Amino acid sequence: LSQADVAFLIIDAGYNSYEVGVNSGQTIEHAILAFYLGVKTLVCVVNKMDKIEWNKERYNFIVKDFSKELEKIGFLKDQIQFIGVSGFEGINLTERYDESENCLLDVINSINLERKLLLQPERLTIIDSFEKTINNMNGLSLFGKVESGIFRVKNEYLIQPLNLKVTISSINYHDNNIEELI
């Protein structure tokens, strides 16, 4: 289940580390997953800037190159932000390293999250599903992202375009059973 509107993707700024992460590592795979899970804002945290001695050319190369990769996936330019940090040294996390740039905390505080439309009809983007039988009862499990409304156990919903009426028997969120999902 994905309810994230924002994702933070950590990118290793180290020489060769960035290239491996994009060409054959998990960096690009995580960006693809974020896109297909409906993340609307991707903050790319370029970490280990201390390893490259805060080399602005290297940082700009990573920003330019990775932006192209993200646009190939489907992200729009206004959905992507970059910030350079050194997690090990704690630089540019809560206080600005360079007065012309934001620190990570500034970026977090500037993110404009859309408010969930609680009073609107329930809408769930279904990402995956599977059927299983428990105690001679057929069940359908759905995985998705709540777009609006409040989903409650024992309420009846309509799956479109199948025109299939379903009743929620349980809601599981992070391995916890809950009564409603916003």
JORA-V878297 format. One record per backbone hydrogen bond with DSSP energy under -0.5 kcal/mol. NH is the residue of the N-H (numbers start at 1). CO is the residue of the C=O. If there is no record, write none. Layout:
nh=<NH,NH>
co=<CO,CO>
//
This chain:
nh=<2,3,7,9,9,10,11,11,13,13,18,20,21,22,23,24,25,27,28,29,30,31,32,33,34,35,36,37,38,39,40,41,42,43,43,44,44,45,45,46,46,47,47,49,51,52,52,53,54,55,56,59,60,61,62,63,64,65,66,67,68,69,70,71,72,73,74,75,79,80,81,83,85,86,90,91,92,93,101,104,105,107,108,109,110,111,111,113,117,118,120,123,125,126,127,128,130,132,134,137,139,141,143,145,147,147,148,149,151,153,154,155,157,159,160,163,164,165,166,168,169,171,173,173,176,178,181>
co=<144,1,41,7,43,8,9,45,11,47,14,16,17,18,19,20,20,21,21,25,26,27,28,29,30,31,32,33,35,34,5,5,79,7,41,42,81,9,43,44,83,11,45,85,48,48,49,50,49,52,54,55,56,57,58,59,60,61,62,63,64,65,66,67,68,69,70,70,76,77,42,44,46,91,86,86,95,90,98,92,93,103,104,105,106,107,108,111,147,116,117,148,145,124,143,143,141,139,137,134,132,130,128,125,123,145,123,117,181,179,168,152,166,164,158,159,159,163,157,155,167,178,171,176,173,171,151>
//
